[in-house]
Amino acid sequence: MTAFSTSPGRPYHIIIFGASGFTGQFVVEEVSRCASEGPKGSLKWAVAGRSKPKLEKVIEQAAANLGKPELKTEVDIIVADVSDQESLAAMCKQAVIVLSCVGPYRFFGEPVVKSCVENGAHCLDISGEPQFLEGMQLNYHDQAADKGVYIVGSCGFDSIPADMGVIYTRDQFKGTLTAVDSFLTLGSGPEGSCLNDGTWQSVIYGLADKGKLKSLRKKFGHKPLPVVGPKIKRRGLLFYSSEVQQYAIPFIGTDPSVVKRTQRYLHEELNETPVQYGAYAGIGGISNVFKFLISGFMFCLLALCSCGRKLLIKYPEFFSFGFFSTEGPTKKQIEDASFHILFFGDGYTKGQDPSKGKPNGKIRTEVKGPEAGYVTTPIAMVQAAITMLNEPDSLPQTGGVYTPGATFAKTTLIKRLNKHGIEFSVI
Ligand SMILES: NC(=O)c1ccc[n+]([C@@H]2O[C@H](COP(=O)([O-])OP(=O)(O)OC[C@H]3O[C@@H](n4cnc5c(N)ncnc54)[C@H](OP(=O)(O)O)[C@@H]3O)[C@@H](O)[C@H]2O)c1
C-alpha cells in the first residue's frame, strides 16, 4: 500500500492543487487552521497551481486573515498545470495526498487522478459531477487498487454530509434501517446566498452531458441492489413537504449517486444491508416556486445547446436570480449562511425480520453546519484528508476509487466533523 506518511522524497502530507481558485483559497486557510491535527501533531503542506504570483497572493492573504505571518516563509509553492503531465507528475510525487480543487472536473479532473494513481499519491476532490466521479471509478479503480492509492471524490458539501448522514442514521438505528429520505434547506442572512461561478459551470456542463451518464453506468454491468423492505416512494418534481414545511424538489446534485455507490460498496464488499435513499431540497414559499419554475425552465433549455451554454456562462447572475456570480459570495453572505439536512429513516427494529411485513421503526436525524460551498466544503475536505492520514487501518482494505461513505464508514470522520461545526445528531 502507498504509505500515509511523509518521506524525504515525498515531503508533504497535503498539497492543495488549485489553491488560487475561489474554493481553493478557503481550503488553504482550513488546512492551516488544522495543521496540529496531522500525524504526530503536525502537518507538512504546500500549495500548487498554474500561476506562482497568484499562489503567493493566496498565501499572503491567508497569512493576513489568520494572523499567521509565518505562512509567507513556511508554505512551499509548486507550479503545476493540468495540461502539462510532467508538472503534474512532479507535484504528485511529492504528496501523500493531493487535494484537487481544480474544476469543472469534467475538463480538468482526470489528468490529476491519472497522475496521482501513476505517482502514488492519494487524491481527494470536491467534485459535484456524477459523470466525472463514476467515470473515474470505471477507468481507474483497478489501477488504483494495484497501486494502493485511494482516490475519493465528492469530499465537499457534495456529498459528505448526505453520504455520511445516511451512514450515521443507519448506525444510530437499533435494528435494520432500510430507507431514508433527506431534505436539505439552506439558510441565509439579509444579503441572501450566492455561489461562485465555478460551481455554476460544473452544473451547466453536467446537465448538458446528462445523457452520457446512462451509457457510462451500463458499462459497470452492476446487478440491481437488493431492495430490503418496501420500495422507497419517489416524490414528485415539485411538492409541498410537510417534513420541512415548504415546497421541495428532488435534489439535483451528486448526493443520490454518491449514496447509492456507497450503499453498493457496503453491501457487496462488507455484506451490509443496503439503504434505499431519496434526496430532496426545500425551495421555500410560493414566490420561490415561480422563480424556480422560470429559471429552471430557462436553464434546462439553454444548457442543452452550445450557444445557450455560452449565454448561461456569461451571465450567471441574471439566469440564476443572483444565486451564482462571477465574484462569488461576499464575506457577509458566507458568514450568515448555513445548511440543514433532515433525514427520515424507516426500518425494522431488532428482532424483526426485514424480509417480512412492513417496517416498524422510524428514526430522524439531522446534519447541520455553516455555509455550504466555502466553509463546510473546506472543513469536510480537510477533515477527510486528516482522517485518512491518521487512520489508514480503518480505510477499505485495498486502494481504489471510492465514495466518502465507502472510505470513511469505519473511521472517526463524523466525530471529527462534529468538532469542526458540522453536527450530526439524532432528533
Ligand atoms: N462539493 C462542493 O460542494 C463544492 C463546493 C465548492 C466548489 N466545488 C467545485 O470546485 C471546483 C472549483 O470551483 P471554484 O468556484 O473554486 O472555481 P474557480 O474559482 O474557477 O477555480 C478553479 C481553479 O482551477 C484552476 N485551474 C484552471 N485551469 C487549470 C489548469 N489548466 N491547470 C491548473 N489549474 C487550473 C484555476 O487556476 P487559476 O487560479 O490560475 O485560474 C483555479 O485555481 C468546481 O468544480 C466546483 O463545482 C464543489
PDBQT file of the ligand as one rigid body, heavy atoms in Angstrom, charges set to zero:
ROOT
HETATM    1  N1  LIG A 501     -18.514  19.886  -3.439  1.00  0.00    +0.000 N 
HETATM    2  C1  LIG A 501     -18.904  21.106  -3.236  1.00  0.00    +0.000 C 
HETATM    3  O1  LIG A 501     -19.817  21.320  -2.502  1.00  0.00    +0.000 OA
HETATM    4  C2  LIG A 501     -18.162  22.225  -3.905  1.00  0.00    +0.000 A 
HETATM    5  C3  LIG A 501     -18.082  23.483  -3.309  1.00  0.00    +0.000 A 
HETATM    6  C4  LIG A 501     -17.356  24.487  -3.943  1.00  0.00    +0.000 A 
HETATM    7  C5  LIG A 501     -16.745  24.219  -5.164  1.00  0.00    +0.000 A 
HETATM    8  N2  LIG A 501     -16.872  22.992  -5.727  1.00  0.00    +0.000 N 
HETATM    9  C6  LIG A 501     -16.253  22.679  -7.025  1.00  0.00    +0.000 C 
HETATM   10  O2  LIG A 501     -14.896  23.058  -7.008  1.00  0.00    +0.000 OA
HETATM   11  C7  LIG A 501     -14.487  23.396  -8.318  1.00  0.00    +0.000 C 
HETATM   12  C8  LIG A 501     -13.788  24.746  -8.277  1.00  0.00    +0.000 C 
HETATM   13  O3  LIG A 501     -14.733  25.752  -8.038  1.00  0.00    +0.000 OA
HETATM   14  P1  LIG A 501     -14.293  27.263  -7.831  1.00  0.00    +0.000 P 
HETATM   15  O4  LIG A 501     -15.522  28.042  -7.638  1.00  0.00    +0.000 OA
HETATM   16  O5  LIG A 501     -13.210  27.329  -6.817  1.00  0.00    +0.000 OA
HETATM   17  O6  LIG A 501     -13.700  27.573  -9.290  1.00  0.00    +0.000 OA
HETATM   18  P2  LIG A 501     -12.590  28.629  -9.729  1.00  0.00    +0.000 P 
HETATM   19  O7  LIG A 501     -12.556  29.797  -8.817  1.00  0.00    +0.000 OA
HETATM   20  O8  LIG A 501     -12.814  28.858 -11.184  1.00  0.00    +0.000 OA
HETATM   21  O9  LIG A 501     -11.207  27.848  -9.537  1.00  0.00    +0.000 OA
HETATM   22  C9  LIG A 501     -10.715  26.944 -10.474  1.00  0.00    +0.000 C 
HETATM   23  C10 LIG A 501      -9.269  26.636 -10.157  1.00  0.00    +0.000 C 
HETATM   24  O10 LIG A 501      -8.786  25.760 -11.187  1.00  0.00    +0.000 OA
HETATM   25  C11 LIG A 501      -7.529  26.259 -11.625  1.00  0.00    +0.000 C 
HETATM   26  N3  LIG A 501      -7.239  25.841 -12.993  1.00  0.00    +0.000 N 
HETATM   27  C12 LIG A 501      -7.971  26.047 -14.107  1.00  0.00    +0.000 A 
HETATM   28  N4  LIG A 501      -7.320  25.540 -15.178  1.00  0.00    +0.000 NA
HETATM   29  C13 LIG A 501      -6.159  25.000 -14.705  1.00  0.00    +0.000 A 
HETATM   30  C14 LIG A 501      -5.063  24.343 -15.310  1.00  0.00    +0.000 A 
HETATM   31  N5  LIG A 501      -5.005  24.122 -16.617  1.00  0.00    +0.000 N 
HETATM   32  N6  LIG A 501      -4.043  23.928 -14.526  1.00  0.00    +0.000 NA
HETATM   33  C15 LIG A 501      -4.066  24.157 -13.200  1.00  0.00    +0.000 A 
HETATM   34  N7  LIG A 501      -5.071  24.780 -12.564  1.00  0.00    +0.000 NA
HETATM   35  C16 LIG A 501      -6.101  25.205 -13.323  1.00  0.00    +0.000 A 
HETATM   36  C17 LIG A 501      -7.663  27.763 -11.516  1.00  0.00    +0.000 C 
HETATM   37  O11 LIG A 501      -6.370  28.328 -11.535  1.00  0.00    +0.000 OA
HETATM   38  P3  LIG A 501      -6.112  29.917 -11.677  1.00  0.00    +0.000 P 
HETATM   39  O12 LIG A 501      -6.391  30.479 -10.311  1.00  0.00    +0.000 OA
HETATM   40  O13 LIG A 501      -4.693  30.017 -12.066  1.00  0.00    +0.000 OA
HETATM   41  O14 LIG A 501      -7.088  30.434 -12.697  1.00  0.00    +0.000 OA
HETATM   42  C18 LIG A 501      -8.342  27.854 -10.157  1.00  0.00    +0.000 C 
HETATM   43  O15 LIG A 501      -7.384  27.701  -9.141  1.00  0.00    +0.000 OA
HETATM   44  C19 LIG A 501     -15.750  23.399  -9.192  1.00  0.00    +0.000 C 
HETATM   45  O16 LIG A 501     -15.791  22.182  -9.906  1.00  0.00    +0.000 OA
HETATM   46  C20 LIG A 501     -16.868  23.453  -8.183  1.00  0.00    +0.000 C 
HETATM   47  O17 LIG A 501     -18.058  22.846  -8.632  1.00  0.00    +0.000 OA
HETATM   48  C21 LIG A 501     -17.546  21.997  -5.126  1.00  0.00    +0.000 A 
ENDROOT
TORSDOF 0
